Amino acid sequence: MMENEKMINVVKEKEGPKSVGLLLTDKNQISISLVSSFIFWCMKRDIYRVTVYDPWNLLANYEHEIVMESQKILSTYNMIRNIKTSEYIKLYVLGPSTCHNVLSKVTKQMCMEHENIGKGSINERLMKEFIYEVDLLVRVGDIPTLCGYPCWGLRLTEIVDVPKFGNKNYVTEVEFDKLLSTFTSRDRRRGK
């Protein structure tokens, strides 16, 4: 437990991510409970915007269940520890068809409106469609690819690779804090 407390303090001392993306490149690692526990730890670490990218669209129909499951985990956690808070989460579940449709829609709109095309205008339009640039992307699986994750939302993103979590059904506090510790220790985050 001491090691975990040290990691939490390191993350608190340095600026942690404001938004996180979870990219599941291993189909066998996809589960509602794993994603829900990941979201739970995001809420406990004051990260309130999470984007989950599933290249197989297995989670697309379960967005509501994922939010409900993470809130259930959070309620139980807070009740056991007698914590009274009101955390919230903005969850975006994306898949290949979602991203393709959004990019197609945004580019068509910009062409029809004869708008100047630049990074700012593209980002603004994508944000209206819920495709945000995340600070930290956690890539789960052995495949060294983005599997269709919208690369235009990764310009300044730190990517942390995790071959797999210890348990297919949940992310432990230690595993999550190691991700945050890796994020905060990157040279670019320290201004080097």
ROSE-4610 file (N, C-alpha, C; in Angstrom, 1 decimal, always signed):
// ROSE-4610
residu = [M/M/M/M/M/M/E/E/E/N/N/N/E/E/E/K/K/K/M/M/M/I/I/I/N/N/N/V/V/V/V/V/V/K/K/K/E/E/E/K/K/K/E/E/E/G/G/G/P/P/P/K/K/K/S/S/S/V/V/V/G/G/G/L/L/L/L/L/L/L/L/L/T/T/T/D/D/D/K/K/K/N/N/N/Q/Q/Q/I/I/I/S/S/S/I/I/I/S/S/S/L/L/L/V/V/V/S/S/S/S/S/S/F/F/F/I/I/I/F/F/F/W/W/W/C/C/C/M/M/M/K/K/K/R/R/R/D/D/D/I/I/I/Y/Y/Y/R/R/R/V/V/V/T/T/T/V/V/V/Y/Y/Y/D/D/D/P/P/P/W/W/W/N/N/N/L/L/L/L/L/L/A/A/A/N/N/N/Y/Y/Y/E/E/E/H/H/H/E/E/E/I/I/I/V/V/V/M/M/M/E/E/E/S/S/S/Q/Q/Q/K/K/K/I/I/I/L/L/L/S/S/S/T/T/T/Y/Y/Y/N/N/N/M/M/M/I/I/I/R/R/R/N/N/N/I/I/I/K/K/K/T/T/T/S/S/S/E/E/E/Y/Y/Y/I/I/I/K/K/K/L/L/L/Y/Y/Y/V/V/V/L/L/L/G/G/G/P/P/P/S/S/S/T/T/T/C/C/C/H/H/H/N/N/N/V/V/V/L/L/L/S/S/S/K/K/K/V/V/V/T/T/T/K/K/K/Q/Q/Q/M/M/M/C/C/C/M/M/M/E/E/E/H/H/H/E/E/E/N/N/N/I/I/I/G/G/G/K/K/K/G/G/G/S/S/S/I/I/I/N/N/N/E/E/E/R/R/R/L/L/L/M/M/M/K/K/K/E/E/E/F/F/F/I/I/I/Y/Y/Y/E/E/E/V/V/V/D/D/D/L/L/L/L/L/L/V/V/V/R/R/R/V/V/V/G/G/G/D/D/D/I/I/I/P/P/P/T/T/T/L/L/L/C/C/C/G/G/G/Y/Y/Y/P/P/P/C/C/C/W/W/W/G/G/G/L/L/L/R/R/R/L/L/L/T/T/T/E/E/E/I/I/I/V/V/V/D/D/D/V/V/V/P/P/P/K/K/K/F/F/F/G/G/G/N/N/N/K/K/K/N/N/N/Y/Y/Y/V/V/V/T/T/T/E/E/E/V/V/V/E/E/E/F/F/F/D/D/D/K/K/K/L/L/L/L/L/L/S/S/S/T/T/T/F/F/F/T/T/T/S/S/S/R/R/R/D/D/D/R/R/R/R/R/R/R/R/R/G/G/G/K/K/K]
num = [1/1/1/2/2/2/3/3/3/4/4/4/5/5/5/6/6/6/7/7/7/8/8/8/9/9/9/10/10/10/11/11/11/12/12/12/13/13/13/14/14/14/15/15/15/16/16/16/17/17/17/18/18/18/19/19/19/20/20/20/21/21/21/22/22/22/23/23/23/24/24/24/25/25/25/26/26/26/27/27/27/28/28/28/29/29/29/30/30/30/31/31/31/32/32/32/33/33/33/34/34/34/35/35/35/36/36/36/37/37/37/38/38/38/39/39/39/40/40/40/41/41/41/42/42/42/43/43/43/44/44/44/45/45/45/46/46/46/47/47/47/48/48/48/49/49/49/50/50/50/51/51/51/52/52/52/53/53/53/54/54/54/55/55/55/56/56/56/57/57/57/58/58/58/59/59/59/60/60/60/61/61/61/62/62/62/63/63/63/64/64/64/65/65/65/66/66/66/67/67/67/68/68/68/69/69/69/70/70/70/71/71/71/72/72/72/73/73/73/74/74/74/75/75/75/76/76/76/77/77/77/78/78/78/79/79/79/80/80/80/81/81/81/82/82/82/83/83/83/84/84/84/85/85/85/86/86/86/87/87/87/88/88/88/89/89/89/90/90/90/91/91/91/92/92/92/93/93/93/94/94/94/95/95/95/96/96/96/97/97/97/98/98/98/99/99/99/100/100/100/101/101/101/102/102/102/103/103/103/104/104/104/105/105/105/106/106/106/107/107/107/108/108/108/109/109/109/110/110/110/111/111/111/112/112/112/113/113/113/114/114/114/115/115/115/116/116/116/117/117/117/118/118/118/119/119/119/120/120/120/121/121/121/122/122/122/123/123/123/124/124/124/125/125/125/126/126/126/127/127/127/128/128/128/129/129/129/130/130/130/131/131/131/132/132/132/133/133/133/134/134/134/135/135/135/136/136/136/137/137/137/138/138/138/139/139/139/140/140/140/141/141/141/142/142/142/143/143/143/144/144/144/145/145/145/146/146/146/147/147/147/148/148/148/149/149/149/150/150/150/151/151/151/152/152/152/153/153/153/154/154/154/155/155/155/156/156/156/157/157/157/158/158/158/159/159/159/160/160/160/161/161/161/162/162/162/163/163/163/164/164/164/165/165/165/166/166/166/167/167/167/168/168/168/169/169/169/170/170/170/171/171/171/172/172/172/173/173/173/174/174/174/175/175/175/176/176/176/177/177/177/178/178/178/179/179/179/180/180/180/181/181/181/182/182/182/183/183/183/184/184/184/185/185/185/186/186/186/187/187/187/188/188/188/189/189/189/190/190/190/191/191/191/192/192/192]
x = [+0.8/+0.0/+0.9/+2.0/+2.9/+3.3/+3.7/+4.1/+3.0/+1.8/+0.7/+0.5/+0.6/+0.5/+1.5/+2.8/+3.8/+3.5/+2.9/+2.6/+1.5/+0.5/-0.6/+0.0/+0.9/+1.5/+2.3/+3.0/+3.8/+2.9/+1.8/+0.8/+0.2/-0.1/-0.7/+0.2/+1.5/+2.5/+2.6/+2.5/+2.7/+1.3/+1.2/-0.1/-0.5/-1.6/-2.1/-3.0/-3.4/-4.2/-5.6/-6.1/-7.5/-8.5/-8.0/-8.8/-8.0/-8.7/-8.0/-8.7/-8.0/-8.5/-8.1/-9.0/-8.7/-8.9/-7.8/-7.9/-7.6/-8.6/-8.5/-8.2/-6.9/-6.4/-6.5/-6.8/-6.9/-8.4/-9.0/-10.4/-10.7/-9.8/-10.0/-9.9/-9.5/-9.4/-10.7/-11.6/-12.8/-13.8/-14.2/-15.3/-15.9/-17.2/-17.8/-17.3/-17.0/-16.5/-15.1/-14.2/-12.9/-13.0/-13.8/-13.9/-14.5/-15.5/-16.2/-15.2/-14.4/-13.4/-12.3/-12.0/-11.1/-11.7/-12.9/-13.7/-13.8/-14.0/-14.1/-12.8/-11.7/-10.4/-10.2/-10.6/-10.5/-11.3/-12.5/-13.3/-12.6/-12.0/-11.4/-10.1/-9.6/-8.3/-8.7/-9.9/-10.4/-10.2/-10.4/-10.4/-11.8/-12.5/-13.9/-14.3/-13.3/-13.6/-12.8/-13.6/-13.0/-13.5/-12.6/-13.0/-12.6/-13.5/-13.2/-13.3/-12.2/-12.2/-12.2/-13.2/-13.3/-13.4/-12.3/-12.2/-13.2/-13.8/-14.8/-16.2/-16.5/-17.8/-18.6/-17.9/-18.5/-19.2/-18.6/-19.1/-20.1/-20.2/-21.0/-22.4/-23.0/-24.4/-24.5/-23.4/-23.4/-22.9/-22.9/-22.4/-23.1/-24.4/-25.3/-24.9/-24.8/-24.4/-23.0/-22.1/-20.7/-20.8/-21.5/-21.6/-22.3/-23.4/-24.1/-23.2/-22.4/-21.6/-20.5/-19.9/-18.8/-19.4/-20.6/-21.2/-21.6/-21.9/-22.2/-20.9/-19.8/-18.5/-18.1/-18.3/-18.0/-18.8/-20.1/-21.0/-20.6/-20.3/-19.8/-18.5/-17.6/-16.3/-16.5/-17.3/-17.5/-18.3/-19.2/-20.0/-19.1/-18.3/-17.4/-16.5/-16.0/-15.1/-15.8/-17.1/-17.9/-17.5/-17.3/-16.9/-18.2/-18.4/-19.6/-19.1/-19.2/-18.8/-19.8/-19.7/-20.6/-19.7/-19.0/-18.2/-19.1/-18.7/-19.4/-18.4/-18.9/-18.1/-18.7/-17.9/-18.3/-17.7/-18.5/-17.9/-18.3/-17.3/-17.6/-17.1/-18.0/-17.6/-17.5/-16.3/-16.1/-15.7/-16.1/-15.7/-15.3/-14.8/-14.4/-15.5/-16.7/-17.8/-18.1/-18.1/-18.4/-17.4/-16.1/-15.0/-15.1/-15.3/-15.4/-16.6/-17.7/-18.9/-18.7/-18.1/-17.9/-16.9/-15.8/-14.9/-15.5/-16.3/-16.9/-17.9/-18.7/-19.7/-19.0/-17.9/-17.2/-16.6/-16.0/-15.3/-16.4/-17.5/-18.6/-19.1/-19.3/-19.9/-18.9/-17.6/-16.6/-16.5/-16.6/-16.6/-17.8/-19.0/-20.2/-20.3/-19.7/-19.8/-18.6/-17.7/-16.6/-15.8/-15.6/-14.9/-13.4/-12.5/-11.1/-10.8/-10.0/-9.7/-8.4/-8.4/-7.2/-7.4/-6.3/-6.3/-7.4/-7.5/-8.5/-9.9/-10.3/-11.6/-12.0/-11.0/-11.2/-11.5/-10.6/-10.7/-12.1/-12.5/-13.7/-14.9/-14.9/-16.0/-16.0/-14.8/-14.7/-15.2/-14.8/-15.3/-16.8/-17.4/-18.9/-19.5/-18.7/-19.1/-18.5/-18.0/-17.5/-16.2/-15.4/-14.1/-13.1/-12.5/-11.6/-10.2/-9.3/-7.9/-7.7/-7.2/-7.0/-5.5/-5.3/-4.0/-3.2/-3.9/-3.3/-4.1/-3.5/-4.1/-3.5/-4.3/-3.9/-4.2/-3.2/-3.4/-3.2/-4.3/-4.3/-4.2/-3.2/-3.0/-1.6/-1.3/+0.0/+0.2/-0.9/-0.8/-0.3/+0.9/+1.4/+0.8/-0.5/-1.2/-2.3/-2.9/-4.0/-5.3/-5.3/-6.6/-7.7/-7.4/-8.4/-8.8/-8.1/-8.4/-8.1/-9.0/-8.9/-7.6/-6.6/-5.3/-5.3/-6.3/-6.3/-6.6/-6.9/-7.2/-6.0/-4.8/-3.7/-2.4/-2.6/-1.4/-0.5/-1.0/-0.1/-0.4/-0.9/-1.2/-0.1/+0.0/+1.0/+0.4/+1.0/+0.5/+1.3/+0.5/+1.1/+0.6/+1.5/+1.1/+1.0/+0.0/-0.3/-0.6/+0.3/+0.0/-1.4/-1.6/-2.9/-2.9/-4.1/-4.2/-4.2/-3.9/-3.7/-5.0/-6.1/-7.4/-8.2/-8.9/-9.7/-10.9/-11.3/-12.6/-12.4/-11.2/-11.0/-9.6/-9.5/-8.2/-8.0/-6.8/-6.6/-6.1/-6.1/-5.7/-4.2/-3.4/-2.0/-1.7/-2.4/-2.3/-2.6/-3.7/-4.1/-3.1/-2.7/-1.7/-0.4/+0.0/+1.2/+1.1/-0.1/-0.4/-0.2/-0.8/-0.7/+0.8/+1.5/+2.9/+3.7/+3.5/+4.2/+3.9/+2.6/+2.2/+3.0/+3.0/+3.6/+5.1/+5.7/+7.2/+7.7/+6.9/+7.4/+8.2/+9.3/+10.1/+9.3/+8.4/+7.7/+6.8/+6.2/+5.4/+6.2/+7.5/+8.3/+8.9/+8.6/+9.1/+10.5/+10.9/+12.2/+12.2]
y = [-1.2/+0.0/+1.3/+1.2/+2.4/+2.8/+1.8/+2.1/+2.9/+2.4/+3.1/+4.5/+4.7/+6.1/+7.0/+6.5/+7.3/+7.7/+6.7/+7.0/+8.1/+8.0/+9.0/+10.4/+10.4/+11.7/+12.3/+11.4/+11.9/+12.5/+11.8/+12.2/+13.5/+13.7/+14.9/+16.1/+15.8/+16.9/+17.4/+16.6/+17.0/+17.0/+17.7/+17.8/+16.5/+16.0/+14.8/+15.1/+14.1/+14.3/+14.8/+15.7/+16.2/+15.3/+14.6/+13.7/+12.5/+11.3/+10.1/+9.3/+8.6/+7.7/+6.3/+5.4/+4.0/+3.3/+2.8/+2.1/+0.6/-0.2/-1.6/-2.3/-2.7/-3.3/-4.8/-5.4/-6.8/-7.1/-7.8/-8.1/-8.9/-9.7/-10.5/-9.7/-8.5/-7.6/-6.7/-6.8/-6.0/-6.6/-5.8/-6.2/-4.9/-5.0/-3.8/-3.6/-4.6/-4.4/-3.8/-4.2/-3.6/-2.1/-1.8/-0.4/+0.4/-0.2/+0.5/+0.8/-0.2/+0.0/+1.1/+1.1/+2.1/+3.5/+3.6/+4.9/+5.3/+4.3/+4.6/+5.2/+4.7/+5.2/+6.6/+6.8/+8.2/+9.2/+8.8/+9.7/+9.9/+8.9/+9.0/+9.9/+10.0/+10.8/+12.2/+12.6/+13.8/+14.0/+12.9/+12.9/+12.7/+13.7/+13.6/+13.4/+13.3/+13.1/+11.9/+10.9/+9.6/+9.2/+8.9/+8.4/+6.9/+6.1/+4.6/+4.3/+3.7/+3.4/+1.9/+1.3/-0.1/-0.4/-0.9/-1.2/-2.2/-3.0/-4.0/-3.6/-2.4/-1.9/-2.8/-3.5/-4.4/-3.6/-2.4/-1.6/-0.5/-0.3/+0.8/+0.8/-0.3/-0.4/-0.4/-0.4/-0.5/+0.7/+1.8/+3.1/+3.4/+3.2/+3.5/+2.5/+1.2/+0.2/+0.5/+0.9/+1.2/+2.4/+3.4/+4.5/+4.1/+3.3/+2.8/+1.9/+1.0/+0.1/+0.9/+1.9/+2.7/+3.5/+4.0/+4.8/+3.8/+2.6/+1.6/+1.3/+1.1/+0.8/+2.0/+3.2/+4.5/+4.6/+4.3/+4.4/+3.4/+2.2/+1.2/+1.6/+2.1/+2.5/+3.7/+4.7/+5.8/+5.5/+4.5/+4.1/+3.4/+2.5/+1.7/+2.7/+3.7/+4.7/+5.9/+5.9/+7.1/+8.4/+8.4/+9.5/+10.1/+11.4/+12.1/+13.0/+12.6/+13.5/+13.2/+14.1/+13.9/+14.0/+12.9/+12.9/+12.6/+13.1/+12.9/+12.5/+12.0/+11.6/+11.9/+12.3/+12.5/+11.3/+10.4/+9.2/+9.2/+8.9/+8.9/+7.5/+6.7/+5.4/+5.5/+5.3/+5.5/+4.2/+4.0/+2.9/+3.4/+2.5/+2.9/+3.6/+3.1/+3.7/+5.1/+5.2/+6.6/+7.6/+7.2/+8.2/+8.5/+7.5/+7.7/+8.6/+8.4/+9.2/+10.6/+10.8/+12.2/+12.9/+12.3/+13.0/+13.3/+12.4/+12.7/+13.8/+13.8/+14.9/+16.3/+16.3/+17.6/+18.1/+17.3/+17.8/+18.2/+17.5/+18.0/+19.3/+19.5/+20.8/+21.9/+21.7/+22.7/+23.1/+22.1/+22.3/+23.1/+22.7/+23.3/+24.8/+25.1/+26.4/+27.3/+26.7/+27.5/+28.1/+27.4/+27.8/+27.6/+28.5/+28.2/+27.0/+26.1/+24.8/+25.0/+24.8/+24.9/+24.1/+23.9/+23.1/+23.5/+24.8/+25.3/+25.0/+25.3/+25.0/+23.6/+22.7/+21.3/+20.8/+21.2/+20.8/+21.2/+22.4/+23.0/+22.1/+21.8/+21.0/+19.6/+19.0/+17.6/+17.6/+18.6/+18.7/+18.8/+19.4/+19.5/+18.1/+17.2/+15.9/+14.9/+15.4/+14.6/+13.9/+14.3/+13.8/+14.8/+14.5/+15.4/+14.9/+15.9/+15.5/+15.1/+13.9/+13.5/+13.7/+13.9/+14.1/+12.8/+11.7/+10.4/+9.4/+8.6/+7.4/+6.2/+5.3/+4.0/+3.0/+2.4/+1.4/+0.0/-0.7/-2.1/-3.1/-4.0/-5.1/-5.1/-6.1/-6.3/-5.7/-5.2/-4.7/-3.2/-3.0/-1.6/-0.7/-0.5/+0.3/+1.1/+2.0/+2.8/+2.1/+1.1/+0.4/+1.3/+2.4/+3.3/+4.4/+4.5/+5.6/+6.9/+7.9/+9.1/+9.8/+9.7/+10.2/+11.8/+12.4/+13.9/+14.4/+13.5/+13.8/+13.4/+13.2/+12.7/+13.6/+14.8/+15.7/+15.8/+16.1/+16.3/+15.2/+14.1/+13.0/+12.1/+11.8/+10.8/+9.4/+8.5/+7.1/+6.2/+5.5/+4.5/+3.1/+2.2/+0.9/-0.1/-0.9/-1.9/-3.2/-4.2/-5.4/-6.0/-6.0/-6.4/-6.1/-6.0/-5.7/-7.1/-7.0/-8.3/-9.1/-8.5/-9.2/-8.6/-9.5/-9.1/-8.3/-8.4/-7.8/-6.5/-6.1/-4.8/-4.3/-3.0/-2.3/-2.0/-2.4/-2.2/-0.7/-0.3/+1.1/+1.2/+0.2/+0.2/+0.3/-0.5/-0.4/+1.0/+1.5/+2.8/+3.9/+3.9/+4.9/+4.8/+3.6/+3.4/+4.1/+4.0/+4.7/+6.2/+6.8/+8.2/+8.6/+7.7/+8.0/+8.1/+7.1/+7.1/+8.4/+8.8/+10.0/+11.3/+11.4/+12.6/+12.6/+11.4/+11.4/+11.5/+11.6/+11.8/+13.1/+13.2/+14.4/+15.6/+15.3/+16.4/+17.1/+16.3/+16.8/+17.7/+17.4/+18.2/+19.4/+19.6/+20.8/+20.6/+19.4/+19.1/+18.8]
z = [+0.0/+0.0/+0.0/+0.6/+0.7/-0.7/-1.6/-2.9/-3.7/-3.5/-4.2/-3.7/-2.4/-1.9/-2.4/-2.6/-3.2/-4.6/-5.4/-6.8/-6.8/-6.0/-5.9/-5.6/-4.7/-4.3/-5.5/-6.2/-7.4/-8.5/-8.7/-9.7/-9.2/-8.0/-7.5/-7.6/-7.3/-7.4/-8.8/-9.8/-11.2/-11.8/-12.9/-13.6/-14.3/-13.9/-14.5/-15.7/-16.4/-17.6/-17.3/-18.1/-18.0/-18.7/-19.7/-20.5/-20.9/-20.9/-21.2/-22.3/-23.1/-24.1/-23.8/-24.0/-23.8/-25.2/-25.7/-27.0/-26.8/-27.1/-26.9/-28.2/-28.4/-29.6/-29.6/-28.4/-28.2/-27.9/-28.8/-28.7/-27.4/-26.9/-25.7/-24.5/-24.5/-23.3/-23.2/-24.1/-24.1/-23.1/-22.1/-21.3/-20.6/-20.4/-19.8/-18.4/-17.7/-16.3/-16.3/-17.2/-17.3/-17.6/-18.6/-19.0/-17.9/-17.2/-16.1/-15.0/-14.6/-13.6/-14.0/-15.3/-15.8/-15.6/-15.9/-15.8/-14.3/-13.5/-12.0/-11.5/-11.9/-11.5/-12.0/-13.3/-13.8/-12.9/-12.5/-11.7/-10.3/-9.8/-8.5/-8.6/-9.8/-10.0/-10.7/-10.6/-11.1/-12.7/-13.4/-14.8/-15.3/-15.8/-16.1/-17.5/-18.4/-19.8/-20.3/-20.7/-21.1/-22.5/-23.4/-24.7/-24.8/-25.1/-25.3/-26.8/-27.3/-28.7/-28.9/-29.5/-29.7/-31.2/-31.7/-33.2/-33.7/-32.8/-33.3/-33.0/-32.5/-32.1/-31.2/-30.3/-29.3/-28.2/-27.9/-26.7/-27.1/-28.4/-28.9/-28.3/-28.2/-27.7/-26.2/-25.5/-24.0/-23.3/-23.9/-23.3/-22.0/-22.0/-20.8/-19.7/-20.0/-19.0/-18.4/-19.3/-18.8/-17.8/-18.1/-17.1/-15.8/-16.0/-14.8/-13.9/-14.6/-13.8/-13.1/-13.8/-13.1/-11.9/-12.1/-11.0/-9.8/-10.1/-9.1/-8.3/-9.1/-8.4/-7.5/-8.1/-7.3/-6.1/-6.2/-5.0/-3.9/-4.3/-3.3/-2.7/-3.5/-3.0/-2.0/-2.3/-1.5/-0.2/-0.3/+0.8/+1.9/+1.4/+2.3/+3.0/+2.4/+3.0/+3.5/+3.5/+4.0/+3.4/+2.1/+1.3/+0.7/+0.8/+0.2/-0.9/-2.1/-3.2/-4.4/-5.3/-6.5/-7.8/-8.1/-9.3/-10.5/-11.6/-12.9/-13.9/-15.1/-16.1/-17.5/-18.4/-19.8/-20.6/-21.0/-21.7/-23.2/-24.0/-25.4/-25.9/-26.4/-27.0/-28.5/-29.0/-30.5/-31.1/-32.4/-33.2/-34.5/-35.4/-36.7/-37.5/-37.5/-38.3/-37.7/-36.4/-35.8/-36.3/-36.2/-36.6/-38.1/-38.9/-40.4/-40.7/-40.1/-40.3/-39.9/-38.7/-38.2/-39.1/-39.5/-40.4/-41.7/-42.2/-43.5/-43.4/-42.3/-42.1/-41.9/-41.1/-40.9/-42.1/-42.9/-44.1/-45.2/-45.3/-46.2/-45.8/-44.5/-44.0/-44.3/-44.0/-44.3/-45.7/-46.6/-48.0/-48.5/-48.0/-48.4/-48.0/-46.8/-46.3/-46.7/-47.5/-48.1/-47.0/-45.9/-44.7/-44.9/-44.4/-44.4/-43.6/-44.2/-43.4/-42.7/-41.4/-40.6/-39.4/-38.6/-37.4/-36.4/-36.2/-35.3/-35.7/-37.0/-37.4/-37.4/-37.8/-37.8/-36.4/-35.5/-34.0/-33.5/-33.8/-33.3/-33.7/-35.0/-35.6/-35.0/-34.8/-34.3/-32.8/-32.1/-30.7/-30.6/-31.5/-31.6/-31.8/-32.4/-32.7/-31.6/-30.6/-29.4/-29.7/-30.6/-30.8/-30.3/-29.2/-28.5/-28.6/-28.4/-28.3/-26.8/-26.6/-25.2/-24.8/-23.5/-23.0/-22.9/-22.5/-22.3/-23.1/-23.9/-24.6/-24.1/-23.5/-23.0/-24.0/-24.6/-25.7/-25.1/-25.0/-24.4/-25.5/-25.4/-26.4/-26.9/-27.7/-28.2/-29.6/-30.2/-31.6/-31.5/-32.1/-32.1/-33.2/-33.1/-34.1/-33.4/-34.1/-33.5/-33.8/-34.7/-35.0/-35.5/-36.1/-36.6/-35.6/-34.5/-33.6/-34.3/-34.1/-34.9/-34.6/-35.5/-35.3/-35.2/-35.8/-35.7/-34.3/-33.4/-32.0/-31.1/-31.7/-30.9/-31.1/-31.5/-31.8/-30.6/-29.5/-28.3/-27.2/-27.6/-26.7/-26.4/-25.1/-24.6/-24.8/-25.4/-25.6/-24.7/-23.8/-22.9/-23.3/-23.6/-24.0/-22.8/-22.7/-21.7/-22.5/-22.4/-23.1/-22.7/-21.4/-20.8/-19.4/-18.8/-17.4/-16.7/-15.4/-14.6/-14.6/-14.6/-14.6/-15.7/-16.5/-17.6/-17.2/-16.0/-15.6/-14.8/-14.5/-13.8/-13.9/-13.7/-13.6/-12.1/-11.6/-10.1/-10.0/-8.7/-8.4/-8.7/-8.4/-8.7/-10.2/-11.0/-12.4/-13.0/-12.5/-13.0/-12.6/-11.4/-10.9/-11.6/-12.0/-12.8/-14.2/-14.8/-16.0/-15.8/-14.8/-14.5/-14.2/-13.5/-13.1/-14.4/-15.3/-16.6/-17.4/-17.4/-18.1/-17.5/-16.2/-15.6/-15.7/-15.8/-15.9/-17.3/-18.3/-19.6/-19.7/-20.5/-20.6/-21.1/-22.1/-22.7/-21.6/-20.7/-19.7/-18.7/-18.6/-17.7/-18.4/-19.7/-20.4/-21.0/-21.2/-21.8/-23.2]
